[in-house]
């Protein structure tokens, strides 16, 4: 097998795209277009691939960000993409990641494999010198909705109140349509409104516009807008690749929530994903306490902080709770890694 890299020009975009297209299980965060999105907003992007007979069989997309003291963080979101039952593949990709990291003066590597918690991959990572990170970048726990079966079967798997609310939205005249680029300013204003109300952070408007320009024309993302009597009530953004779709961003107005636009949007998103051939819909992000002890949270908690509010909404759509192995670190520069850890501790203690 041969090692390819964007650093030396041996891994062209077309080869990576072909690899991702074959990997129906590949996460959207390892897609080349996601790398292009991050590259427009301060990240440097490189990819490594392991080829056999001219075809990539394993690889990783690496996002690099400069740290205040000049070194870099090398981050592999939802990767690497390898056959975790093949230690030889994992070993070569691990060596390639380390080589790229050292060449680009990374203080450490940070990976978040797209694997369920408790898998054998944990033992393999530990054996190669990786250590669990104190916190993950992406949500570690989520709810996955099975899209198999007829639409009536999907509705039957939801809680009765959620089915009722989906139908109530329709009776009250809520309609859902795919947004265009002209809708982005209105959707962003709604995101800002949601952020002020619920305490969520949002990207700059340019970030969402870039995401639209990269993904919407390919059919791998959709901006869904819920409206009533010409008024925008809520909107969500959903991405898809292969067998999976992901709900990443959402917003809702302070008024009109009694018309259940958010229920209508999630149902429309599931139908959109099914039409693309997706088998799983990822509701993306619930409190990690739920993932650690899912049986303890069948009945929603009364807590309102963090992701507990969105958990109470997401848990009614008939999905199952899944927790990933989380983030793992590999120091490359002892001094740089120590500086990073110190900085994170100080940041968490800020008033």
Helices and strands as residue ranges (DSSP letters): E 2-5, H 13-22, G 28-30, H 32-39, E 44-52, E 55-66, E 72-77, H 87-103, E 106-112, H 121-127, E 131-132, E 141-146, H 151-157, H 160-171, E 175-178, G 181-183, H 184-198, H 205-215, G 216-218, E 221-228, E 231-241, E 244-252, G 257-259, H 261-275, E 280-282, H 288-292, G 294-297, H 308-314, E 320-323, E 328-331, H 334-348
